[in-house]
Amino acid sequence: MSRSALLVALALFIGVPTHALAADVLGYVDMQKVLEESKLGKRLQDQLREEFEPRGQEMAAEEQEIRKLQQSLERDGPLMSADQVSKQEADVQKRIAAFQEKANGIQQEIMKVQQAKSREIIGPARDSISAVAKKNKIGMVVEPGMSGVLYLDEKLDLTAEVIKHLDANTK
């Protein structure tokens, strides 16, 4: 089977329009790597860390406090009256429920902020991918984790060039 026929078969298999194969050249970009290694991606990650790390430390301290209460109850429970034990157990359960509610809220907030930050890099990254693909006369660029892609030769990797272009063209 010729290379062209193989690319057309692959495109049909993964649902890519055959006109995308006009240049008969394929490349790929690891978007996770672009997000992690580009200057813009690193800056956005630092912003996330700066915003949420203090809350994470606060949550870790709260979790530690709850564990201490549980250990204290286990240790001192046999010496306490049944009424005292049930009161402390109820207190621990309330703190656990409040902790979980707060953790879920923070998790949802992190997801929203991550999505917003992702949008800040996706546009410039796509522009860089397009520029690199056009410069290299590439007809189709895929992502390695894309469904249906089982193997890609490392020679087709455009990730480093895309990161370099993105870094040069973003603040």
MARLO-679821 format. One record per residue (C-alpha): residue number from 1; residue in one letter; x, y negated, z. Coordinates in pm, 1 decimal. Layout:
BEGIN
tordo->NUM | dofi->a | px->X | py->Y | pz->Z
...
This chain:
BEGIN
tordo->1 | dofi->m | px->0.0 | py->0.0 | pz->0.0
tordo->2 | dofi->s | px->141.6 | py->-341.1 | pz->-93.2
tordo->3 | dofi->r | px->205.4 | py->-608.7 | pz->165.9
tordo->4 | dofi->s | px->-75.5 | py->-824.7 | pz->25.1
tordo->5 | dofi->a | px->-323.3 | py->-540.2 | pz->43.3
tordo->6 | dofi->l | px->-212.2 | py->-462.4 | pz->398.0
tordo->7 | dofi->l | px->-258.0 | py->-825.7 | pz->508.5
tordo->8 | dofi->v | px->-603.4 | py->-840.4 | pz->347.6
tordo->9 | dofi->a | px->-700.3 | py->-514.9 | pz->522.0
tordo->10 | dofi->l | px->-570.0 | py->-652.1 | pz->853.6
tordo->11 | dofi->a | px->-757.6 | py->-977.7 | pz->802.7
tordo->12 | dofi->l | px->-1082.0 | py->-795.5 | pz->731.3
tordo->13 | dofi->f | px->-1026.5 | py->-570.4 | pz->1033.4
tordo->14 | dofi->i | px->-979.6 | py->-860.9 | pz->1276.6
tordo->15 | dofi->g | px->-1228.9 | py->-1089.3 | pz->1106.9
tordo->16 | dofi->v | px->-996.3 | py->-1344.8 | pz->949.3
tordo->17 | dofi->p | px->-1111.2 | py->-1501.4 | pz->621.4
tordo->18 | dofi->t | px->-903.5 | py->-1372.8 | pz->332.0
tordo->19 | dofi->h | px->-836.6 | py->-1727.3 | pz->205.7
tordo->20 | dofi->a | px->-619.3 | py->-1773.1 | pz->517.2
tordo->21 | dofi->l | px->-375.1 | py->-1528.5 | pz->359.0
tordo->22 | dofi->a | px->-320.3 | py->-1735.4 | pz->47.0
tordo->23 | dofi->a | px->47.3 | py->-1801.0 | pz->125.5
tordo->24 | dofi->d | px->95.5 | py->-1430.7 | pz->199.1
tordo->25 | dofi->v | px->300.0 | py->-1515.7 | pz->508.4
tordo->26 | dofi->l | px->206.6 | py->-1445.6 | pz->866.6
tordo->27 | dofi->g | px->333.7 | py->-1593.7 | pz->1192.9
tordo->28 | dofi->y | px->234.4 | py->-1585.8 | pz->1556.2
tordo->29 | dofi->v | px->243.9 | py->-1811.6 | pz->1859.1
tordo->30 | dofi->d | px->229.8 | py->-1700.1 | pz->2221.4
tordo->31 | dofi->m | px->-4.1 | py->-1969.1 | pz->2358.3
tordo->32 | dofi->q | px->59.3 | py->-1864.4 | pz->2719.7
tordo->33 | dofi->k | px->427.4 | py->-1935.0 | pz->2665.6
tordo->34 | dofi->v | px->342.5 | py->-2272.5 | pz->2507.9
tordo->35 | dofi->l | px->130.3 | py->-2357.2 | pz->2813.7
tordo->36 | dofi->e | px->404.5 | py->-2249.9 | pz->3054.1
tordo->37 | dofi->e | px->721.0 | py->-2371.9 | pz->2880.1
tordo->38 | dofi->s | px->634.6 | py->-2692.5 | pz->2696.3
tordo->39 | dofi->k | px->698.2 | py->-3024.3 | pz->2870.7
tordo->40 | dofi->l | px->328.4 | py->-3110.2 | pz->2852.9
tordo->41 | dofi->g | px->229.6 | py->-2768.1 | pz->2989.2
tordo->42 | dofi->k | px->479.0 | py->-2795.5 | pz->3274.6
tordo->43 | dofi->r | px->356.2 | py->-3144.6 | pz->3359.3
tordo->44 | dofi->l | px->-4.9 | py->-3022.8 | pz->3368.5
tordo->45 | dofi->q | px->93.2 | py->-2726.4 | pz->3586.7
tordo->46 | dofi->d | px->277.1 | py->-2961.2 | pz->3824.0
tordo->47 | dofi->q | px->-33.2 | py->-3179.6 | pz->3846.2
tordo->48 | dofi->l | px->-244.2 | py->-2875.3 | pz->3934.7
tordo->49 | dofi->r | px->6.0 | py->-2760.7 | pz->4193.3
tordo->50 | dofi->e | px->28.5 | py->-3108.5 | pz->4344.6
tordo->51 | dofi->e | px->-348.8 | py->-3135.7 | pz->4367.1
tordo->52 | dofi->f | px->-427.2 | py->-2790.3 | pz->4504.4
tordo->53 | dofi->e | px->-119.9 | py->-2675.8 | pz->4697.7
tordo->54 | dofi->p | px->-212.3 | py->-2872.1 | pz->5014.8
tordo->55 | dofi->r | px->-557.4 | py->-2712.7 | pz->5011.5
tordo->56 | dofi->g | px->-400.7 | py->-2371.3 | pz->4966.6
tordo->57 | dofi->q | px->-180.3 | py->-2430.4 | pz->5268.2
tordo->58 | dofi->e | px->-483.3 | py->-2547.8 | pz->5466.2
tordo->59 | dofi->m | px->-673.2 | py->-2234.3 | pz->5366.2
tordo->60 | dofi->a | px->-379.2 | py->-2012.8 | pz->5460.7
tordo->61 | dofi->a | px->-366.5 | py->-2176.1 | pz->5804.9
tordo->62 | dofi->e | px->-741.6 | py->-2123.4 | pz->5849.2
tordo->63 | dofi->e | px->-709.1 | py->-1758.5 | pz->5746.7
tordo->64 | dofi->q | px->-427.2 | py->-1712.0 | pz->5998.2
tordo->65 | dofi->e | px->-643.4 | py->-1868.2 | pz->6270.6
tordo->66 | dofi->i | px->-929.3 | py->-1629.4 | pz->6192.3
tordo->67 | dofi->r | px->-691.1 | py->-1332.9 | pz->6209.5
tordo->68 | dofi->k | px->-566.1 | py->-1448.3 | pz->6548.0
tordo->69 | dofi->l | px->-924.8 | py->-1469.0 | pz->6673.9
tordo->70 | dofi->q | px->-994.6 | py->-1116.5 | pz->6546.9
tordo->71 | dofi->q | px->-678.5 | py->-980.7 | pz->6709.4
tordo->72 | dofi->s | px->-759.7 | py->-1158.1 | pz->7033.6
tordo->73 | dofi->l | px->-1108.7 | py->-1009.5 | pz->7029.3
tordo->74 | dofi->e | px->-970.3 | py->-659.5 | pz->6966.4
tordo->75 | dofi->r | px->-714.0 | py->-700.0 | pz->7241.8
tordo->76 | dofi->d | px->-933.0 | py->-870.0 | pz->7502.7
tordo->77 | dofi->g | px->-1270.0 | py->-720.6 | pz->7406.4
tordo->78 | dofi->p | px->-1257.2 | py->-430.5 | pz->7652.5
tordo->79 | dofi->l | px->-1200.2 | py->-679.6 | pz->7937.0
tordo->80 | dofi->m | px->-1493.8 | py->-900.5 | pz->7838.9
tordo->81 | dofi->s | px->-1863.5 | py->-867.0 | pz->7902.5
tordo->82 | dofi->a | px->-2084.5 | py->-745.6 | pz->7616.4
tordo->83 | dofi->d | px->-2235.0 | py->-1094.6 | pz->7594.7
tordo->84 | dofi->q | px->-1890.2 | py->-1256.5 | pz->7558.2
tordo->85 | dofi->v | px->-1787.6 | py->-1001.3 | pz->7294.6
tordo->86 | dofi->s | px->-2101.3 | py->-1057.8 | pz->7086.5
tordo->87 | dofi->k | px->-2060.1 | py->-1435.9 | pz->7116.2
tordo->88 | dofi->q | px->-1697.7 | py->-1420.2 | pz->6995.9
tordo->89 | dofi->e | px->-1786.8 | py->-1174.2 | pz->6717.6
tordo->90 | dofi->a | px->-2058.5 | py->-1414.5 | pz->6598.3
tordo->91 | dofi->d | px->-1806.6 | py->-1701.4 | pz->6608.2
tordo->92 | dofi->v | px->-1555.2 | py->-1501.5 | pz->6403.4
tordo->93 | dofi->q | px->-1824.3 | py->-1407.3 | pz->6149.7
tordo->94 | dofi->k | px->-1931.9 | py->-1772.8 | pz->6116.2
tordo->95 | dofi->r | px->-1572.5 | py->-1880.6 | pz->6058.0
tordo->96 | dofi->i | px->-1522.9 | py->-1605.8 | pz->5799.8
tordo->97 | dofi->a | px->-1840.3 | py->-1709.9 | pz->5615.1
tordo->98 | dofi->a | px->-1736.6 | py->-2078.0 | pz->5620.9
tordo->99 | dofi->f | px->-1387.5 | py->-1982.2 | pz->5502.6
tordo->100 | dofi->q | px->-1524.8 | py->-1777.3 | pz->5212.9
tordo->101 | dofi->e | px->-1764.1 | py->-2054.8 | pz->5111.6
tordo->102 | dofi->k | px->-1484.7 | py->-2311.4 | pz->5115.7
tordo->103 | dofi->a | px->-1250.9 | py->-2076.9 | pz->4925.3
tordo->104 | dofi->n | px->-1517.2 | py->-2017.8 | pz->4658.1
tordo->105 | dofi->g | px->-1569.2 | py->-2392.2 | pz->4621.1
tordo->106 | dofi->i | px->-1197.7 | py->-2453.5 | pz->4580.8
tordo->107 | dofi->q | px->-1172.7 | py->-2165.4 | pz->4332.8
tordo->108 | dofi->q | px->-1450.4 | py->-2314.4 | pz->4120.4
tordo->109 | dofi->e | px->-1290.3 | py->-2657.3 | pz->4136.4
tordo->110 | dofi->i | px->-954.0 | py->-2512.0 | pz->4032.7
tordo->111 | dofi->m | px->-1118.7 | py->-2339.7 | pz->3735.4
tordo->112 | dofi->k | px->-1285.5 | py->-2666.1 | pz->3624.7
tordo->113 | dofi->v | px->-962.6 | py->-2861.7 | pz->3655.0
tordo->114 | dofi->q | px->-766.8 | py->-2587.2 | pz->3475.3
tordo->115 | dofi->q | px->-1015.0 | py->-2595.5 | pz->3188.2
tordo->116 | dofi->a | px->-984.7 | py->-2973.6 | pz->3166.1
tordo->117 | dofi->k | px->-604.0 | py->-2953.5 | pz->3175.6
tordo->118 | dofi->s | px->-610.2 | py->-2679.2 | pz->2911.5
tordo->119 | dofi->r | px->-808.7 | py->-2906.7 | pz->2681.2
tordo->120 | dofi->e | px->-536.9 | py->-3169.9 | pz->2724.6
tordo->121 | dofi->i | px->-276.3 | py->-2935.4 | pz->2577.6
tordo->122 | dofi->i | px->-480.9 | py->-2731.8 | pz->2329.3
tordo->123 | dofi->g | px->-532.5 | py->-3020.8 | pz->2084.2
tordo->124 | dofi->p | px->-166.0 | py->-3123.7 | pz->2068.0
tordo->125 | dofi->a | px->-60.6 | py->-2756.5 | pz->2060.1
tordo->126 | dofi->r | px->-289.6 | py->-2689.4 | pz->1762.6
tordo->127 | dofi->d | px->-147.2 | py->-2993.7 | pz->1586.7
tordo->128 | dofi->s | px->204.7 | py->-2860.8 | pz->1647.2
tordo->129 | dofi->i | px->106.9 | py->-2512.7 | pz->1526.7
tordo->130 | dofi->s | px->-39.1 | py->-2662.6 | pz->1208.0
tordo->131 | dofi->a | px->269.5 | py->-2876.6 | pz->1148.8
tordo->132 | dofi->v | px->507.9 | py->-2583.9 | pz->1202.8
tordo->133 | dofi->a | px->295.9 | py->-2352.1 | pz->986.5
tordo->134 | dofi->k | px->282.4 | py->-2603.8 | pz->702.3
tordo->135 | dofi->k | px->655.9 | py->-2672.7 | pz->727.5
tordo->136 | dofi->n | px->730.4 | py->-2298.6 | pz->709.6
tordo->137 | dofi->k | px->461.8 | py->-2233.3 | pz->443.9
tordo->138 | dofi->i | px->275.5 | py->-1993.1 | pz->671.9
tordo->139 | dofi->g | px->-70.1 | py->-1887.5 | pz->559.4
tordo->140 | dofi->m | px->-196.8 | py->-1751.3 | pz->890.6
tordo->141 | dofi->v | px->-89.1 | py->-1786.9 | pz->1254.0
tordo->142 | dofi->v | px->-227.1 | py->-1546.8 | pz->1512.3
tordo->143 | dofi->e | px->-184.5 | py->-1502.7 | pz->1884.9
tordo->144 | dofi->p | px->-18.3 | py->-1175.9 | pz->1998.8
tordo->145 | dofi->g | px->-291.4 | py->-1101.6 | pz->2253.0
tordo->146 | dofi->m | px->-560.0 | py->-1134.0 | pz->1987.1
tordo->147 | dofi->s | px->-795.8 | py->-838.0 | pz->1967.9
tordo->148 | dofi->g | px->-698.9 | py->-595.3 | pz->1696.1
tordo->149 | dofi->v | px->-334.9 | py->-705.8 | pz->1667.9
tordo->150 | dofi->l | px->-128.3 | py->-407.6 | pz->1773.0
tordo->151 | dofi->y | px->217.5 | py->-508.0 | pz->1653.9
tordo->152 | dofi->l | px->393.2 | py->-822.5 | pz->1538.4
tordo->153 | dofi->d | px->757.1 | py->-840.5 | pz->1433.9
tordo->154 | dofi->e | px->955.8 | py->-1083.5 | pz->1650.8
tordo->155 | dofi->k | px->1084.7 | py->-1250.3 | pz->1334.5
tordo->156 | dofi->l | px->732.9 | py->-1389.1 | pz->1287.1
tordo->157 | dofi->d | px->734.9 | py->-1563.9 | pz->1628.1
tordo->158 | dofi->l | px->688.6 | py->-1939.2 | pz->1590.8
tordo->159 | dofi->t | px->645.2 | py->-2006.6 | pz->1963.7
tordo->160 | dofi->a | px->983.6 | py->-2172.9 | pz->2028.4
tordo->161 | dofi->e | px->946.2 | py->-2396.8 | pz->1724.2
tordo->162 | dofi->v | px->592.6 | py->-2494.2 | pz->1828.2
tordo->163 | dofi->i | px->711.2 | py->-2578.9 | pz->2182.1
tordo->164 | dofi->k | px->994.6 | py->-2789.3 | pz->2036.9
tordo->165 | dofi->h | px->752.2 | py->-2973.5 | pz->1806.2
tordo->166 | dofi->l | px->498.6 | py->-3021.2 | pz->2087.6
tordo->167 | dofi->d | px->765.0 | py->-3158.2 | pz->2322.1
tordo->168 | dofi->a | px->888.6 | py->-3400.0 | pz->2056.0
tordo->169 | dofi->n | px->538.0 | py->-3525.6 | pz->1976.6
tordo->170 | dofi->t | px->374.7 | py->-3563.9 | pz->2320.3
tordo->171 | dofi->k | px->439.9 | py->-3802.0 | pz->2604.8
